[in-house]
Amino acid sequence: MNTRTPHAALDAALDAGQATLPAAAPLQMPEQSLRSGTLQQPRHRTSPRLIGLRRTYLFGGTLAMTTVATVMMWRVLSPGGVSVLEGCLLVLFVGLFGWIALAFASAVAGFMTAVFDRGYRLGIDPDEPLPELHTRTALLMPTYNEDPRRLLAGLQAIYESVRDTGQIARFDFFVLSDTRREDIAQAEEAVFAEVRAALGAEGHLFYRRRADNGGRKAGNIADWVRRFGGAYPQMLILDADSLMTGDTIVRLASGMERNPDVGIIQTLPVVVGGHTLFARMQQFGGRVYGPVIARGVAWWHGAESNYWGHNAIIRTVAFAEQAGLPELPGKEPFGGHVLSHDFVEAALMRRGGWAAHMVPYLKGSYEEGPPTLTDMMVRDRRWCQGNLQHGKIVGSPGLHWISRVHMLIGIGHYFTAPMWGMLMLIGIAIPLFQGGIDINGVLHLSPSLYWRHQDEVEVVRLFGATMVVLLMPKVLGYLATLLDRVDRRGCGGTVRAFIAMLLETVLAALMAPVVMYVQSRGVAEVLSGRDSGWDAQQRDDGRVDWGALVRSYGGLSLFGAFMGGLAYAVSPALAAWMSPVVLGMVLSIPVVALTSSRGPGTWLHRVGLMDTPEENTPPQVLVRAAQLRRRAAELPPLY
């Protein structure tokens, strides 16, 4: 047991402000090489039975569906010979269909797991009595320029929930600040002292602010590991908006105790606390569709699961041995600190022989989502840069091939946006080059009018198959919700959940062109060498800045109107088929404004639409966090 002492003078130079820390327990964390390495265990002990067959189904099924769709598209294009533009269209279609086919195959597996197999792993069974712990766990909450009262309210709710389990002696809590604004930093120290005293947590709650915040969040965690990691067999990583129940935290720690060769156990954070229409959309979609998708990926990931950077427990020694990140060569945005560090840390730990598992069935893990589409895209811009950085890492020696797949999927996600954009542009260009503009065309809802000589039946079949594959994960998530009585009632019942699913799908379709545009712009910016920077995430306020919306999306609206007019000039049929995309562009400003407002979200909740179980029957940790945050909001400003 480590004897707690005041902050040591030896470490004072590492911290800014007034730190409150236990005695040091150093742990070596060497930087890992991305140019050399060997996979220690090709198949891990904790891998599920027949994991090879699972992955054969996933990738084989994806290949089979994509092959069938490719043949169908070839039949559509080939009767008159395939031009260069049509060849480009075919290539883009194959790539994009393969992308949605992979998600479809994974969702089917997730649905079957949710219905027929509880999927309990690592001895973590939420239905069993709470296990007794024998080791110590550190809960780490990194922060960067966050509202101190809001931050500490969440941490206090977690602390009280762990205390209610009767096992608080096995846990220590650390607020790890990277805050650069001095006024916020001083407020952090004051609020921390108040919360610590109120909880009587002098032996379990600690705070420090780094003097040098190099490496961002990854550097923050690594600094803690090197100074204090030796005292804690495992650490649980939280984000500033994370909430977890004490029951879940204890079960995660027990899972690490029972499986000494497991390095990471990742939970499925459920989005909560949404007030704006956009936030409620994200909240509903994540709660209804998310479990099926997460169960699917956990099913084929096996012992090579991914790590999402928060709401996960990590074996401290394994992390120290294998997850020390080097700086990438070259200049930003591709060089420098690894931004999407979680993917890389999981890959390096698996290379070193440690398993990584996901337990999506374990409830009690929560997070907040961005309040608006604009805020989500700001965050997404950082993720874009971080994922594209993985192009320098994916070929590193010794990585498990599934770890490489994780990185390739992350990279591919951001290239799908410009691919959709190019597909749309080529779809207009083809009839222009083939037959010119049909100004006097009659409205006939078939692409055969503007794609000359195409088989109308084949086109309709292809479109139908694509829509089924694209939308089926949502349908499966809805069906899985209906089969669970608690979830069904928590989402408003069968009818309300169905209406909410339709509404969410329509709004998501309208916003899809905006996402396509912003993500495409982000990819272009990263490829041109522009860094994303580092800003604190905007929390829910429901305010709409029309000037900012016009500046952000005015160009997209004009471009959408131009594309719609051009499509109509080519053929009214083409305009009809492109109308969902065109409308999403033209209406981008009012749609983003509407979804960024609290009013529509509040009204939907009043009529029982887009509700979630955590909203209607919230667990105590959410109730307590909301209570503390309301109380904090009534106090005079700190800065």
N, C-alpha and C positions, 0 to 999 in steps of 0.2 A: 504494500500500500504506500502510495506516494504522500509524504507529509506536506501539507500545504503551507506555504510561506508567502509573505508579501512579494510583490514584483521585485526580482533580483536586480541589483545595480548593474550586474554584468550584462544583462540584456536590455538595459535602458535605451541604448542607442538604436535598437531595432524598433522601438515604439515611439509614437507621438502622443502627447497628452498624458493623461493619467491612466495607466494600465492597472488592472486588478487581475492577477494571474496566480496559478499554483506554482509549486517548485518545478523547475525544468526537468524534463525527462527526454533527453535528446535521442533521436533516431536517425541513422544515416539514410539519406535518400539520394543516391547517385543519379545523374542524368543518364538516360538510356540512349543507345545508339540506334539510329534509323537506317544505318548502312550495313549492319551486321546483326545476327541473331539467329536462334534456332528454336523451333517450336518444341516445347518440352514434352507435351502430352497430346498427340494427335487426337486421341479419344479420351475424354475425361471420365472418371469414375461415376460422376453424377449425371452423365448424359442419359436421356431417356432411352428405353429399349426401342429398337428399330428406327433410330434417328435418321439413318441413311435412307430408309424407305420414305420417311416423312419428307425429306428434302428432295427425293426423286419425284414424289407426287407434286410438290410445289413447283419446281423448275420444269419438270416434264409436262405437267399440266399447263403451265404458262406457255411453254413452247408449242404444245399441241393446239391450244386456243389461238395463239398468234398465227400459226401456220394455216389454220382453217380461215381465219379472217384475211390473211394475205391472199389466199386463193380466191376468196370472194371479191376482194378489191381488184385483183388481176382480171377477173372476169368482167368487172365493171369497166376497166380501162382498156382492155386489149382489143375489142372488136375493130376499132379503127386504127390500130397500131398505137404504141406507147411513145409519146413525145418525151422530150427532155423534161419539161415541166411535170408531166404526168409521172415520169420516173422519180422525180424529186418528191412528188406527192406520195407515191407508194412507199418510199423510204421513210418519210416522216410518219406516215400512217402506221407502218410496221413497228417503229420504235414506240410510238405513243400507245398503240393497242397493247403491245407487250407490257407496258408500264401498268395499265389498268387491269390487264389479265393477271399480273402478279398479285395485285391487291385483292382481286376477286378470289383467286385460289387460296390466299391466306385467310380471307374472311370466311370462306366456306369451312376451312379447318377450325377456325375460331368458333363458329356457330356450332359445329358438331361437338367440340370440346365443352362449350357452355351447356349444351343440352344433355350430353351423355357421359361426360367425364368431368368431375370437379377439378381435376388437374392439380391436386395438391402435391407439392414438391418439397423436398428438403426437410420433411417432418413438420412443416408449418401448416397446422390445421386450425383455422379460426373457430371451429366448433369444439375444440378440446379446452379443458381448463387452462388458465394462464400458467405457463411454466415458471419455475423458479430459476433465476439467473445466478451465475457464479463468477462472472467477469464484469469488468467495467467498460462502459461505452461513453464516448464523448459525442455530444450533439453540437455540430458546428453550423452557425448561421452567418455566412459572409454577408456584408452589406456595403453598399456604395451610394452615398448621398440620398439615402432613404429617409422618410419621415420617422424620427426616433420613437415617437409615441406609438405610431402604428406598428412599427417593427417590434418593439418590446411588448406590446399588447399581445401580438401573436405568439411570441416566445413565452410569455407568462402563461397563456392558455395551454400551451404544450407542456410546460413545467408542471402545472397543476394537474393535468391529465396523467402524467407519469407518476406524480406523487400519489394520486388516487389508486394506483396499482399496488401501492405498498412497497415498491422497489426503487424508490428515488435514490437510495444509497449507492446503487449501481450505475448512476448516471451523473455526468457533469455537462454543463451547458456553456458554450463559448460564443460570444458575439465577436466576430472577426471583422473589424471595420477597415475598409479601404477609402473611407470618405476623405475628400480633398477640401471641401468647403469648411472653413474654420468654425462658422456659426453653427452648422449642423453637427460638427464634431463635438463642440462644447455641449450642445443639447443632448447628444448621445450619452456623454458621460453623466450628465445630470439625471436623465431619465433612467439610465441603467442603475445608478445608485438608489433611486427611489424604488424601483422594482425589486432590486436585490434586498433592500431592507424590508419591503412589504411582504416578501415571500419568506424571509428568514433564511435565505439561500447562500449565506456567506461561504459555505464549503462546497457549493455546487454550481455557482453561476459566476462566470468570469467575462472580462472584457479587455480587448486591446485594439489599438489602432496602429497600423503599420506606418513607419516613417517613410518607407519606400514601397509603393504599391506596384512594383514591377511584376509582370506576368499576369496581371488582372486576377480573376477569381482563382485560376489554377495556381498562380504564385502565392496567393493568400493561403490556400489549403496546404500547399507544400511547406510554407513557412511554419505553420502550426505543427505539421508532422515532424519536421526537423527539430523543433524545440520541445514539444510535449507529447509526441506520438508514442514514445516508449512506455507511457503509463496506461495506455488504453488499447486492448486487443482489437477493438473495432470502433469506427467512427460513423456517425450518421450525418449525411450532408443535407442541409436544408437551404432553400432560397429565402429571400426576404419575405416572400408572400406564402411560404409553405406553412401548412398546419398538418399535424399528425396526432392521432389518439395515442394515449399511453399504452393501451392494449396492443396496438399494431407495433409500436416501438419495441415493446418487450418481446413480442413474437419474432420480430426480425433479429433481435439480439440473440434469442434462443436458437434461431436457425443457424446463425454463425457459430455458436458454441457446438451445435450438433454436427456440423460439417466443416472440419478444420481445413479442408482443401478448397473451399469455396471462397472466392475473393470479393464478389459483389452480389448483392441481392437487391434488385430494382423493383419498386412498387409501381402501381399505376396511379398517378396523381389525378384525382377528379377535380375538375374546374368548379369552383364555387364562388359565391359572392357577386355574381353578375347583376348589374342594374340596367345598363344601357341595352338596347335591342341587340346590338352586336354581341355584347358579352353574354347575353342570355342565349343567343344562337350558339355560340361556342360552348356554353355550359351544357345546353341540351344535347347538341351533337356529340360532345365528348362523353356524356353520360350514357347515351343510347347506343351510339355506334362504336364508341371507344373500347368498351370491354370485349366485344367480338373481335375487333381488329387486334387488340393487345393479346388476347388469348391465342389468336392465330399465329402471330409472330413468336410468342413464347413457345408455342407448340413445335415450330420448326427451328427456332434458335437453339433450344436445348441448353447445353452448358456454355454456349457461345453467344449469350444474349448481349444486348447493348446496355450502355449506361447513359442516362439522360442528364447527369450533372446535379440532380437534387432528388430528395425523397428516396434515397437509397442508402443502404448500409454497406460499409466497405471494411475489409480486414486491413488493419493499419499496417502491419508488417508487410503484407503482400503489396499494398500500394507503395510503401516506401521502397521496397526492393525493385519494383518493376515499372512504376508509373512516373518516374522523374522525367519531365519533358525537356528536351533540348530546344533551343531556338532554331527555327527553320532558316536555312541560308537565303540570302537575297533580301531585298527591300520589301516593305509592306506594299500591297496587301497580302502577297503570297508568302513573304518571309516574315521573320520576327516571331513573336509569341504565338503559340498555337491557340486559336480562338475557340474552336469547337473541341476543347480538350477532352471532354468526356468520352467521345468515340475512341480517341487515341489511347487514353488511359485504360479503357476496357480491353482494347486490342493488345496492348503491351502486357497487361496482367494475364490475359489468356495465353499469350506467347510464353510467358514465364511458368505456365502450368496451373494457373488458378482459374477456377470456373467462374462464370458470370451467369446468373439466372434471373428471370423475371417471374414475379408472383402476382399476376393481374387479378387473381381471385381474392387477394387479401385487401379488404376494405380499410378505411380509416386513414387514407393518405389524400391530402387535398392541396390545391394551389389556386391562385387567382389568374385569370386571363387578362389580356389587354382590353381596355374598355371600348376601343374603336378600331376600325379597320386600319386607319392611319397609324395608330400606335403598334398594331400587330406588324405592319409592314416595316416600321422602323426597327423593331426587334428582328424581323425576318432578314433585313439587310445585313445585320451582323452575322446571323446564321449562314447567310449566303456566302459571305467571305470566308467564314470558318470552314464550311463544307468544301468550298473550292480549294482551300488550302490542302485538303486531304489528298489532292492530286499528287502532292509531293511525298505523301506518306504511304499511300495504298500499296506501293510496290516494295515496301521495306521487307527485308528478309525475315523469315520465321513466323510471320503472321498467319493465323489460322485463316483458311479461305473464307469462312463465314465472316470473320472480321473485315476482310477485304470487301465482301458483299455489302456489309453495313456502310462502308465508306462510299462505295460506288453508287448505292441507292441514294445516299445523301447528296452526292454530286449530281446524279441524274435528276433528282427532284427539281433542281434549279434550272436545268436545261430543258425541262418539259415546257416551261412557260414560253421561251422564245420559239420552241418547236411548234406549239399551238398557234402562235402568231404567224409563223411562216406558212403553216398549213392553211390558215385563213387567206393569206395574201395569194398563195399559189392557186387556191380554189377560185379566186376572182380572175387571176391572170390567165388561167387555162382557156376559158371561153373567149376572152379578148383576143388571144392569139389564134384560136381555132375558127371562130366565126364572127368576130367583131361584136359590136353593140347592137342588141335587139331592142330598139326603142319602142317598137310597136308590139312587143311580145304580150301574149295574153297570160294572165295569172293562172298558172297551172302548177300545183304544188308537187313537183317532181324535178329533181336535178337533171333528168333526161332532156329537159328543154334547153338548159344552158351548157350542159356537157353533151355535145352533139353525139348521136349514135350510141348512147349508153342504154343498157338494159334496165328499164324502170323497175322490174321485179327484183333484180339483183341489188339495185341501189337501196330499195326499201328493206330488203332482208339484211343487208350490211348495216344499215342505220339502226335497225331494231336490235341486232346482235350487239352492237357497240353500246347502245343505251342500257341493255340488260347487264352487261359486264360492268359498266360504269356505275350504275345505281344499285346493283344487288347488295353490296356491303351495307348500304343504309337499310335496305329492306330486311336483311338478316339481323341487323342490330335491333330493329323494331320488333321482329318476331321473337328474338331472344328476350327482349324486355317484357313482352306479353306473357311469356312462359314463366316469368318470375312474378309471383303475386305482389310482393313488396315493391319491386321496381315498377310494375304496372300501375299500382295505385299511386306510387310516388310521382309518376309522370303524368298523372291526371286521368288515368284509365285508358281503355283501348281507343275510343273515339278521339279524345283530346290529343293523345299521343300521335295518332295518325294525322290529324289536322296539323299538329305542330311539325311533324316530319315533312309534310307537303310544303308548309310555309317556309321552313328552314331550307328546303331544297330550292324553292323558287328564289329566295333571297340570295342563297349561295350562288345560284346561276347568274343572277344579276351582278353580283360582285366578282365573279370569276374573271371577266375581262379586265377589271381593275387590278386584281392580283396578278394576272398575266402580264399586264403592262409594267407594274412596279417591279415584279421579279425580273422581267427581261431587262429593265433599266438597271437593276442591281447587278445582274450578271455582266452587263456591258461596262458598268462603272468599275467593278472588280477587275475585269480583264484589261481595262485601261489604266489600272494602277491606283485607283482611289480607295483610300482606307475608310472604314465605317465609323471609326471613333469609338468612344465609350461614354454612354449617357445612362443615367438612372431611368428605370422604366416608369412611364406614366401610369398612375393608378386611377381608379374609377372616379370621374367627376361629372360626366354627362354634359359638358359644355361643348358648343359647336362654334368654331371660328370660321365664318363663311369666307372671309378673305383668304385664309390659309387653304380652304378647300378649293377655291377658284384657282389659286396659284398651283396647287398640287395636281388638280384633275381637269382644269379648264382645257388644256391641250388635248387630253384624251377625249373629252366630249366633242371637240371640234373634229378630231380625227375620226371618231365614230360616225359623226354626221356625214363626213366626206365618204367614208367607206360604204355607208348605207346608200347614199346617193349614187355612188359608182356601181354598187351591186344592182340597184334598181335599173340603172341605165343598161347594164348588161342583160338583165332579165328580171322581171318581177318575181319569178320563181326563186331565183338566187337570193333576192332581197328577203323573201319570206323565210327561206331556210337559214339565213344569216341573222334574222331579226333578234334572237336571244342575245347574241354577241353584240350586235349593234346597239340594242337598247341598253345593255349593260354599260357600254361606253358613253352613249349620249346622256344617260341618266346617272352617271357616276357621282356627280356632285350632290343631287338630292338624295340618292340612295345612301351615300356615305353619311350625309347629314342626318337622315332619318334613323339609321342604325346606330349613330353615335349619341342619340338622345335617350334620356331616361324615360320620358313620357310613354313612348310605345312599349318599352320593356315593362313598365309598371302596369300598363293596361293589359298586356298579355298575361301577366301574372294574376291580375284581378279576375280574368276569365278562365284561368287554369290552363293556359297554353305555354309550352316550353318550360314547364315545371320539371323539377328533378326531386328524387327522394330526399337528398340532403337538404333541400330547401323546405320541403313540407314536413319532414320529421328529422330535423338536424341533430347530429350527435352533439354531446355536451361541449366538446372542444370548439366547435363552430359557434355555438351559442355564447360561450364564454368569451371568445375572441371578439365577436360582434359587440357584446356588452362593453368590454374594455375599450374598444375603439370608439364607440359612441361616447363613452365617458371622456375619453381623451380629446375628442373633437370639440367638446364643450369648454375646454380649458383655454386660457389665453395663449396666443402664439408664442413659441419659444424663440423665433428668429424672424 
